[in-house]
């Protein structure tokens, strides 16, 4: 039996690993995009890369042992984290741009075939699948890169659908708990953000919605006049989001949907999903090609780093770095405090997938069909 000192040491050694894992899109149910790990502060190169049959736009879920992600080839993959060796794969009938959630031995993801899937984490064997929409709208247009991803809270999965509905699903059984059909039957590409008993979602119908997490009842609606493709990040009082078709990122009050500030990024969309940490928001613009650091209370710019392409990728933030991908085929690592470039790496095609750091490594997909492990 371990004595108390040994037990404390064991727990302390396990803490960094537990915090480093990213078991859902943007790292947590609030979609902070913030990771308590380092990522590569300097770049040695490619540790490994895994080839799929199509663009990799989903963001991998990362555990101590494996990465779980989908590809536009319609296949969902599990690979070893240390080597990129294939563990298992599961074939569907449509592209998979949804990012996975891992919990309690199961892997959950959505597909453009209209189904929500639950697979066994170790074997990839199907546990259940639930049809969300019989009718699909994909692609909506040439910039329709993503789909809503499942997020889990207290054993319930929440996900948006192609026909503008939000579903609550029992994670153990795949049974629908409730369905909230929003007024316009247009795609919902954002992932629901969980804040207590509240869900925040954005739709292609140019509205933000606050839903009661337990019932699906709409609490308030905010007209944004622009497509909501970005997934919101929150500090618990306000939420932060980018708008596609608009020249702004915004800070919005969670209680009533009132705008707190607007950050202009003219002439540009802001389709990237923001990261939030310690009073700062990090987000990318498309036509401006800029990665921004913005004060969360005022919307004031702290710094901007200019890439050579659109930023549909959503930034990942560590204590010292910000990582993102760009339409210029490149992955960037910049200093979190100053916005100065630390390193960059060029892939074979556009990078719209979002990065995930783990230890001194970074995992990200590319439209060239590879998932990369950089170190």
Secondary structure, DSSP 8 states (H G I E B T S, - for coil): ---HHHHHHHHHHHHHHHHH-B-SGGGSTT---B-SS---SS---EEEEEE-SS---S--EE-SSEEEEE-TTSEEEEEETTT--EEEEEE-SS---S--EEETTEEEEE-TTSEEEEEETTT--EEEEEE--SS----SSTT-------EEETTEEEEE-TTSEEEEEETTT--EEEEEE-SS-----S--EEETTEEEEE-TTSEEEEEETTT--EEEEEE-SSB--S--EE-SSEEEEE-BTSSEEEEEETTT--EEEEEE-SS----S--EEETTEEEEE-STT-EEEEEETTT--EEEEEE-SS---S--EE-SSEEEEE-TTSEEEEEETTT--EEEEEE-SS---S--EEETTEEEEE-TTSEEEEE-
